[in-house]
Amino acid sequence: MNREMNEILENLVGEAQRELCVSPESAQAYEKEKETLLQIVNDRLTEHPDLARFLGAGSLQVMYDNHRNHVNFMINVLKLNEFAMLARMVPWVYRVYHRHGFSYDYFLEELRAWQGAVLARLNEKHAKEINRVYDWLLDHHEVMIALSSGTLIFTAPVMPEWRKQKDRFLSFLLDGNFESCLSLSERIVREQKDVKEFYLQVVQPSLYDIGTLWEEGKISVAEEHLATAIVGRVMASLYTRIPRRVRGKKKIVLTAAPNEFHEVGCRMVADFLEAEGWDVYYLGANTPQVELFRLLKKVKPKVLGISVTMPFNLVQVEEIVTRLQREEDFQEMKIMVGGIAFNLFSDLWRKLGVHGWAKDAETAVALVREWVG
């Protein structure tokens, strides 16, 4: 993004933080009516006479998915009163869906549909507060379009000596070629120290590139999922070949947040810490909150690490932290967060009340060392 557009974005973010505010009661009312609001919006857009023009090359199912993502994201924005997040994410949403065929006019009609649903289901006070946010989005529609050309490109730096290997690995992922990905990884990873470089210089940047290609409409969701699955298989194969220290008494639980299905970064942290002798309980994706607490009470770890990729899952972390703070058994346990959602909004972890944030697996290990030794 050029300097002029970046200045426009920062001004927009500042304006959103200054002018927008929603009471906890209104946020709760919006969340309580979530499913009904969603159905009203789906019905209005499905029956709209201009639906075909709105969707373009996009599909009805993608529209429904967007509506569910929207209501979940707005719940996070409203409950956290984090309107900077709203201002930064909306241009990205415009870009992604427009590149998948949606007309920009679709967003105008969608926002008006949410307003209508809010008026229909919430009382006057709550509806007025919530719809002030939608008014702000509608007023800034043209600005969102302008900003959508260059916002939130997810990248990871690659050292020059690793670029060729990363590009080869990426090409194999795009071909869906597990055997070539595995062969390349086995040539690179010959001893313990090679794992960190392979994960940080090859795997992570490749997955960021895969995500960008999906955003640009150059690969399908199925191809994105295939690439992620191949990476998971490669990491599982390397796991069996890498010597590990004897597990000690230092216990850590690592998990993706409830409703969060992106887990590769969390898995990298697990591998790094196991190599250092930690007793790691890696739970993977979408761990239900009740099951997480059951395991925490049984294991009593020194550290809990939670990964969030999608911003609409942030409030799940807040709920977990709030509950942990109330329970005496967990007062000494440190809580670490990571994932793209926190990398985009690097001060957000403070607002959620956790003890620290790690931008990648290497930083996570350093933070845990600092806490526990």
Secondary structure, DSSP 8 states (H G I E B T S, - for coil): --HHHHHHHHHHHHHHHHH----HHHHHHHHHTHHHHHHHHHHHHHT-TTHHHHHTT--HHHHHHHHHHHHHHHHHHHHHT-HHHHHHHHHHHHHHHHHTT--HHHHHHHHHHHHHHHHHHS-HHHHHHHHHHHHHHHHTHHHHHHHTTS---------HHHHHHHHHHHHHHHHT-HHHHHHHHHHH--SHHHHHHHIIIIIHHHHHHHHHHHHTTSS-HHHHHHHHHHHHHHHHHHHTTS------S-EEEEEE-TT----HHHHHHHHHHHHTT-EEEE--S---HHHHHHHHHHH--SEEEEE--SGGGHHHHHHHHHHHHH-GGGTT-EEEEESHHHHHSTTHHHHHT-SEEESSHHHHHHHHHHHH-
